[in-house]
Amino acid sequence: MEVAESEVRDGEKIKLIRRQLALLIHADRCGKNVNQSDGEVHQCSMPLCSTLKLVLNHMTICQAGKSCTVNHCSVSREILAHWRNCRSRRCIMCSPLKENARDYYERKRILLRRAHG
């Protein structure tokens, strides 16, 4: 069976969107690249973490929407809007990441319960 070129491009696009979403989620939750309580800045080794932290901060005040010229702003806004609003358990864009997030929070909840008796 031959795979159409458009299917390959679509598959690559989906991988890029998933990667961008994973990086945005990481940047939002990462406590590094910010001043810590000891006054030091601890660098995160995740590629683009500090860049996407800046983008996320910019997005909170950005009024330009799709016409914004700041790198990663408009596409990140679209990806995050999909992430927040998608309810499909079979979504090819975000369901793998949502499943990972659910597993992460479930493990964290179990560990907290064990720690607090």
URPE-V985764 format. One record per run of one state. SS is the DSSP state (H for helix, E for strand, - for the rest). FROM is the first residue (numbers start at 1). TO is the last residue. Records with the same first field share a line. If there is no record, write none. Layout:
SS: FROM-TO + FROM-TO
//
This chain:
-: 1-4 + 30-34 + 36-40 + 42-48 + 60-64 + 68-72 + 86-94 + 116-117
H: 5-29 + 49-59 + 65-67 + 73-85 + 95-115
E: 35-35 + 41-41
//
